């Protein structure tokens, strides 16, 4: 495992521990009940039943944390996770599942940036935009962007912008995604050889 990957996992592990603490604080018994397991009544000793039950709960919690640590959560910043936690508190009566929490992260800070990017796309030439915006424009379609109504295009653009942001965070080289703009291609000046060949062909065509 590389040092970078190790650092990322360490950061994500700390982040997940903090998320679970916040969930426990926000949802209390509703969060704890997610990991509850019954005692094994076949075991006569009460203290042994309790000990084994606690071990199972700890294992269940750790297994769940492992899933969160190995998820796409690592691609989100602390600010995005904090916003997601705040939204979860107001929007979810029960603690959100991993997939639900990732959607909250996805819809947090990047949507603020996406809003600004959409305004920029509507008012500036594509070549002046940042790489994420340019790839987004390419993938939603420049023609569609300028012909569809704003109430239809805007949500499509915002969703795609966030997807492209996440792809960039995962290490995708967005420059390779860009197709050359035909209007920006610079024609190479014809060489003397090219000119001679052109004149020769012209004479043959005209029988000169």
C-alpha positions as CSV (number, residue, x, y, z in Angstrom):
1,X,0.0,0.0,0.0
2,X,1.4,3.4,-1.0
3,X,2.0,6.2,1.5
4,X,-0.7,8.3,-0.1
5,X,-3.3,5.5,0.0
6,X,-2.4,4.8,3.6
7,X,-2.8,8.5,4.5
8,X,-6.2,8.7,2.7
9,X,-7.4,5.6,4.5
10,X,-6.2,7.0,7.9
11,X,-8.0,10.3,7.2
12,X,-11.2,8.4,6.1
13,X,-11.1,6.2,9.2
14,X,-11.0,9.2,11.4
15,X,-13.8,10.8,9.4
16,X,-16.0,7.7,9.7
17,X,-15.4,7.5,13.4
18,X,-16.5,11.1,13.7
19,X,-19.6,10.5,11.6
20,X,-20.7,7.5,13.7
21,X,-20.2,9.6,16.9
22,X,-22.4,12.3,15.4
23,X,-25.0,9.8,14.3
24,X,-25.0,8.3,17.9
25,X,-25.4,11.8,19.3
26,X,-28.1,12.9,16.8
27,X,-30.2,9.7,16.6
28,X,-29.3,8.1,19.9
29,X,-31.2,4.8,20.3
30,X,-32.3,4.9,16.7
31,X,-28.7,4.7,15.6
32,X,-27.7,2.1,18.3
33,X,-30.6,-0.1,17.3
34,X,-29.0,-0.6,13.9
35,X,-26.3,-2.7,15.5
36,X,-28.3,-4.4,18.2
37,X,-28.2,-8.2,18.4
38,X,-30.2,-10.5,20.8
39,X,-28.5,-12.4,23.5
40,X,-28.1,-16.1,23.0
41,X,-30.7,-17.6,25.4
42,X,-29.1,-21.1,25.0
43,X,-26.2,-19.8,27.2
44,X,-27.2,-20.1,30.8
45,X,-24.6,-17.7,32.3
46,X,-26.0,-14.1,32.0
47,X,-22.6,-12.4,32.1
48,X,-21.4,-14.7,29.3
49,X,-24.5,-13.9,27.2
50,X,-23.9,-10.2,27.7
51,X,-20.2,-10.4,26.9
52,X,-20.9,-12.4,23.7
53,X,-23.6,-10.0,22.7
54,X,-21.3,-7.0,23.2
55,X,-18.6,-8.7,21.1
56,X,-21.1,-9.3,18.3
57,X,-22.2,-5.6,18.4
58,X,-18.6,-4.4,18.3
59,X,-18.0,-6.7,15.3
60,X,-21.1,-5.4,13.5
61,X,-20.1,-1.8,14.1
62,X,-16.6,-2.4,12.9
63,X,-17.8,-4.3,9.7
64,X,-20.1,-1.4,9.0
65,X,-17.3,1.2,9.5
66,X,-15.1,-0.8,7.1
67,X,-17.7,-0.5,4.4
68,X,-17.8,3.2,4.9
69,X,-14.0,3.6,4.9
70,X,-13.7,1.7,1.6
71,X,-16.5,3.6,0.0
72,X,-16.4,6.8,-2.1
73,X,-16.5,8.8,1.1
74,X,-12.8,9.3,0.8
75,X,-13.3,11.6,-2.2
76,X,-15.2,14.2,-0.2
77,X,-13.7,17.0,1.9
78,X,-14.3,17.6,5.6
79,X,-16.5,20.6,4.7
80,X,-18.7,18.5,2.4
81,X,-19.1,15.8,5.1
82,X,-19.9,18.4,7.7
83,X,-22.6,19.8,5.4
84,X,-23.9,16.3,4.7
85,X,-24.2,15.6,8.5
86,X,-26.0,18.9,9.0
87,X,-28.5,18.0,6.2
88,X,-29.0,14.5,7.5
89,X,-29.9,15.9,10.9
90,X,-32.7,17.9,9.3
91,X,-33.8,15.6,6.5
92,X,-33.6,12.1,8.0
93,X,-35.6,10.9,11.0
94,X,-33.4,7.8,11.1
95,X,-29.6,7.6,10.4
96,X,-29.0,7.5,6.6
97,X,-27.5,4.5,5.0
98,X,-24.1,4.7,3.3
99,X,-25.6,5.3,-0.2
100,X,-27.9,8.0,1.2
101,X,-25.1,9.8,3.0
102,X,-22.9,9.7,-0.1
103,X,-25.8,11.5,-2.0
104,X,-25.9,14.1,0.8
105,X,-22.1,14.6,0.4
106,X,-22.5,14.8,-3.4
107,X,-25.2,17.4,-3.1
108,X,-23.4,19.6,-0.6
109,X,-20.4,21.8,-1.6
110,X,-20.1,20.8,-5.2
111,X,-23.6,22.0,-6.0
112,X,-22.6,25.4,-4.7
113,X,-19.7,25.3,-7.2
114,X,-22.0,23.8,-9.9
115,X,-24.4,26.8,-9.6
116,X,-21.5,29.2,-10.2
117,X,-20.2,27.0,-13.1
118,X,-23.6,27.0,-14.7
119,X,-23.8,30.8,-14.6
120,X,-20.3,31.0,-16.1
121,X,-21.2,28.6,-18.9
122,X,-24.2,30.7,-19.8
123,X,-22.1,33.9,-20.0
124,X,-18.6,33.0,-21.1
125,X,-17.0,31.2,-24.1
126,X,-16.2,27.5,-23.5
127,X,-12.5,28.0,-23.9
128,X,-12.4,30.4,-20.9
129,X,-14.0,27.8,-18.6
130,X,-12.2,25.5,-16.2
131,X,-11.5,21.9,-17.2
132,X,-14.5,20.5,-15.2
133,X,-16.9,22.9,-16.8
134,X,-15.6,22.2,-20.3
135,X,-15.9,18.5,-19.9
136,X,-19.4,19.0,-18.5
137,X,-20.5,21.1,-21.4
138,X,-19.1,18.6,-23.8
139,X,-21.0,15.7,-22.2
140,X,-24.3,17.5,-21.8
141,X,-24.0,18.9,-25.3
142,X,-23.2,22.4,-26.2
143,X,-26.1,22.6,-28.6
144,X,-28.5,21.3,-26.0
145,X,-27.1,23.7,-23.4
146,X,-28.0,26.7,-25.5
147,X,-31.3,25.4,-27.0
148,X,-33.0,23.7,-24.1
149,X,-34.9,25.8,-21.6
150,X,-33.0,26.7,-18.4
151,X,-35.5,24.8,-16.1
152,X,-34.8,21.6,-18.0
153,X,-31.0,22.0,-18.7
154,X,-29.9,23.4,-15.3
155,X,-30.6,20.2,-13.3
156,X,-29.0,18.1,-16.0
157,X,-25.9,20.3,-16.0
158,X,-25.6,20.4,-12.2
159,X,-25.8,16.6,-11.9
160,X,-23.2,16.1,-14.7
161,X,-20.9,18.7,-13.2
162,X,-20.9,16.9,-9.8
163,X,-20.2,13.6,-11.6
164,X,-17.2,15.1,-13.5
165,X,-15.9,16.6,-10.2
166,X,-15.9,13.2,-8.6
167,X,-14.2,11.6,-11.6
168,X,-11.5,14.2,-11.3
169,X,-11.0,13.5,-7.6
170,X,-10.7,9.8,-8.4
171,X,-7.7,10.6,-10.6
172,X,-9.2,10.7,-14.1
173,X,-7.3,12.9,-16.6
174,X,-10.1,15.1,-17.8
175,X,-7.8,16.6,-20.5
176,X,-8.0,13.3,-22.3
177,X,-11.8,13.5,-22.3
178,X,-11.9,16.8,-24.3
179,X,-12.5,16.6,-28.0
180,X,-10.7,19.3,-30.1
181,X,-12.9,22.2,-31.0
182,X,-13.0,22.5,-34.8
183,X,-13.3,26.3,-34.5
184,X,-10.1,26.4,-32.5
185,X,-8.0,24.3,-34.8
186,X,-5.2,26.4,-36.3
187,X,-4.5,25.5,-39.9
188,X,-0.9,24.7,-40.7
189,X,0.5,27.0,-43.4
190,X,1.1,25.2,-46.7
191,X,4.8,24.5,-47.4
192,X,6.5,25.2,-50.7
193,X,6.3,21.5,-51.6
194,X,2.5,21.6,-50.9
195,X,2.2,24.7,-53.1
196,X,4.1,23.0,-56.0
197,X,2.0,19.9,-55.7
198,X,-1.1,22.0,-55.8
199,X,0.0,23.9,-58.9
200,X,1.0,20.7,-60.6
201,X,-2.3,19.1,-59.9
202,X,-4.2,22.2,-61.1
203,X,-2.2,22.2,-64.4
204,X,-3.0,18.6,-65.0
205,X,-6.7,19.1,-64.2
206,X,-6.9,22.0,-66.6
207,X,-4.6,20.4,-69.3
208,X,-2.0,23.1,-69.1
